């Protein structure tokens, strides 16, 4: 009886720890969700892969230096429901990405929407859909 109680406790403790890690990852904890910034530049790569597609974009900083940003998107299924396909972005495309920047000040961010040169906008989907 004592051994069953101990095993049950260990199982519950393990599940609580796993759920906490999953929430931390999917809660956008690395990004400043209170602020959205515009990154205007040139796409260098668009990687359509699970669990999170990545967009790489060259952006000039305030000193004119080119900085390559890594932008994380939500899952491919969410992007597809929002109108994205694997060929939506191509290297060389001029683009403005609306993103939530890293809390650490590094050139990484979470995608909110893409604004194309002709003015049309593609939203990045909603976290609740993941």
Buried (B, 14 or more C-beta within 10 A) or exposed (E): EEEEEEEEEEEEEEEEEEEEEEEEEEEBEBBBBEEBEEBEBBBBEBEBEEEBBBBBBEBEEEEEEEEEBBBBBBBBEBBBBBEBEEEBBEEEBEBBBBBBBBBEEEBBBBBBBBBBEEEEEBBBBEBEEE
